[in-house]
Amino acid sequence: MLGNMMKRHLNTSEILKFAEEIHGARTVVSALNKNIRHSITYREMAARCRKLANALERLGVTFGDRAATLAWNGSRHLELYYAISGIGAVCHTINPRLSAEQMVYIINHAQDRLVFIDTDLVPIISAIVDQLDDEITYVILCEVNEMPEHGLPNALCYEALIQQETSEYIWCDLDEDIACSLCYTSGTTGDPKGVLYSHRSTVLHAFSTILAFPNVFQAGVKILPVVPLFHVNAWGIPYTAPLVGAEIVFPGRNLDGASLYDLMNDTGVSSAWGVPTIWISLLDEIAKRGSIPEGLRHVVIGGAAASGQMIETFETLGVDVAHSWGMTEMSPIGSSGQLFLPESDLPMNEMLELKKTQGRRVFGVEMKLIDDNGDKVAHDGDGVGELYVRGNAIISEYFENPEATANAIDLEGWFGTGDVAKIDEAGYLTITDRAKDLIKSGGEWISSLDIENLAMSHPDITNCAAIGAYDPKWDERPILIVVARDGIKPDIKSIFDIIGSNLAKWQVPDDVVFVSSLPMTATGKISKLKLRERFWYHLHSKPV
Ligand code: ADP
């Protein structure tokens, strides 16, 4: 028997309409340059989105068309999110740090009809325009008097484009299963793979994220997404913040510790979201200035493992850390490290043990662990296996890529994350490694994360990565690649002492190598692939 309730589709435009009506006076602040900040209310922004919707339709954009963005975190980018999806088209966010080759691949694979570009990113597109479809219209995100030299055919000015439109536009009730946005994964191996989000998945993801971080999502508080809008919807903040009436502070392109510190301090940010690399430089800045930015209460750390040291430093400074795990394919939030009573009242050392895990699954994400034999592993805190997930905001397939889909989805329809994990009886998830990152020595797994976490507690190490290096006897042995604080190499014995204090002897790296910097992927993570390529024969030469 069916229920007797109305069926209204879940649409992203509903979020915008709600924010306009209920939280209309709340603001979105965007850092443009050092000390120049732009501010707009949700009410004003909603009107501009309607103008943009009219402009898009006038340009002939229609249902299912892809319109791409190549832009930093700012309010125009947010307008594009809502206007493009609101008319039934698909907002394809492009990572400006991709190689030219990858960018050409994804723009052509997505068959983008329009590309919206921040002024300073125009040269990236000019350099590849010959390899893109002639029919693409380019729109530069600036005022008329800011139009740069562009060398692009069909280039328009964003402000001129929307200025001529009326702000009358009625968002239609779109089928909730149609696509609203598209993001390609970082592609450390092979071609990037497209993840096509639907209106339904996006709205449900926003609901479950708000439920999972209740301390963060409050009306009126200021949230800083350091995580980019081009990286998996900035972890959903474009939708969660307007829904609860939180204000957004966009950092623009300056993500160094000093710029972030100033922005947070001046605007009173209470919650900041980003990857560990970002927090390393912010913590250095905090150490220099002797205090945290005024108002900062919460950081959400995800995208890569946060070291225990980092979590403890924030907590000692009075900043509540939620360590979370997720993936582009999951919209992306899969787990939340936000603690609730009674755990949030535990003594610091016990609380830290929980906070060092990746937290607990959010509503709407089911998890299972599978071992090497394909058997389910118990959630008992000991058993380790590959993590599979299932839920309404998780991909059922990659965008026009059946081969990648076949490799990722199991026979029961679960998505294989490629992460190796354990889950305890209370539901705390610990990511122990990535399947492709594992160091397997003599048939036994060694967790690169364990080694890195211990090494990061050394006061003279700013960043590090543990990788497997070729060993004729054990197949692989771990080595540790280290960036020393201020370039001054610490005594190697002191590093071995720290690592050896908590690991079995065979798990301790065979060598420590100092480098001036670590290679990064386009999404700001350490590229283990590049490190393995470079250091695979570091311990032993290639067998003949
Ligand atoms: P995001 O960076 O938004 O999490 P990606 O799709 O780029 O999304 O990367 C997802 C991968 O990043 C995960 O499969 C996992 O390997 C790693 N990852 C994400 N969050 C964490 C975390 N908190 N701890 C360890 N690894 C993480």
Residues whose N, C-alpha, C, O or C-beta is under 5 A from the ligand:
A	BS01	ADP	S186 V232 I301 G302 G303 A304 A305 A306 S324 W325 G326 M327 T328 E329 P332 Q358 T417 D419 I431 R434
